[in-house]
């Protein structure tokens, strides 16, 4: 199956070109950096050892920022290359990566593009994040002599079912990893069932991330604008969830005069669409990306900008976590917990099952059965400041208890990092 995949991916050049062209036209690729998708580097390889961290998109790349930071602090001779596949993650990495770490777009998984990428970068150590398995890129990296570790590994139920039907493809890929570090024992068991041999479960790096940043002056300005208005945040929302947020606002507006609903969509490009929906429901709306500021009459604020979620977690005492009222799997509840929010989420938290269960046991979050439960949950917290503080403090304690995961992951990676500079880097093509 690997040989078949390699042949088909080599023959798919025209199709890949067409897909990239369509994605570029849709704003999903950066036209100025399209060469990186073909393996053509935009900068020189730095001298000395190079660690390559490969992540799929925003969530995966943010989850390893703490690890990237520790690498450059603890290994001063090392540079870190971070690759992702989306323009949003590229923008965030440009803002958040520390010195001696830099971003490039990942090459498409075509043999010639993979070869060009590896010929240039020749990584000493490759850290692949979660379950971003690309056969050509992964196996060729290993064939050229690099050490390869899977970090923060998880396999979704859908992916697990799919891979079980393709053992001749997944087993050679998992065999390319010198070590697999799973988010928890549940994920470790799945990896072993798929064929991984050396698997450990030090924990989820998303729990070790630093609190999301915020501009202090802008936070003070927004707090002055909203003053004592009751307010809540719908964070990282997906289609339909904004409509349910609007319905909850309309149900609660009479009970909580001056109520402000802040919506931060998972995909900022949907901001205009969301604002139009809210206006059609009769709400006074301000849209941040359009430069529309909060006013006394603003009922809904659409914060459709990139990298400002930390600002709005600090502004709002109650936060609903998006992607959880639909079967998406939810987003990271540690982020609002670290910043003092009372947390609400829906029933679909498979992406963060462990932390959702921990928060439920600590009575540190409200779990909604469905969208109809959103307004009552908000009413309970907006109407009881003491309960909101108690829940926020409980969530902070859960988040603090998870912070040691970075040290456990570091201990697993230490032998690989110690070997940098003592081994030959990944070879160019023979």
RAWOCOR-V222627 format. One record per run of one state. SS is the DSSP state (alpha for helix, beta for strand, coil for the rest). FROM is the first residue (numbers start at 1). LEN is the number of residues. Records with the same first field share a line. If there is no record, write none. Layout:
SS=FROM-LEN ; FROM-LEN
This chain:
coil=1-1 ; 12-1 ; 26-5 ; 38-12 ; 55-3 ; 64-1 ; 75-4 ; 85-2 ; 97-4 ; 106-5 ; 122-3 ; 130-5 ; 144-3 ; 154-3 ; 165-2 ; 176-3 ; 183-2 ; 195-4 ; 201-4 ; 209-7 ; 227-4 ; 238-3 ; 253-7 ; 266-2 ; 281-4 ; 291-9 ; 303-6 ; 316-2 ; 322-11 ; 339-3 ; 346-4 ; 362-3 ; 368-5 ; 383-2 ; 402-3 ; 419-12
alpha=2-10 ; 13-13 ; 31-7 ; 58-6 ; 65-10 ; 87-10 ; 111-11 ; 135-9 ; 157-8 ; 167-9 ; 185-10 ; 205-4 ; 216-11 ; 241-12 ; 268-13 ; 288-3 ; 309-7 ; 333-6 ; 350-12 ; 373-10 ; 385-17 ; 405-14
beta=50-5 ; 79-6 ; 101-5 ; 125-5 ; 147-7 ; 179-4 ; 199-2 ; 231-7 ; 260-6 ; 285-3 ; 300-3 ; 318-4 ; 342-4 ; 365-3
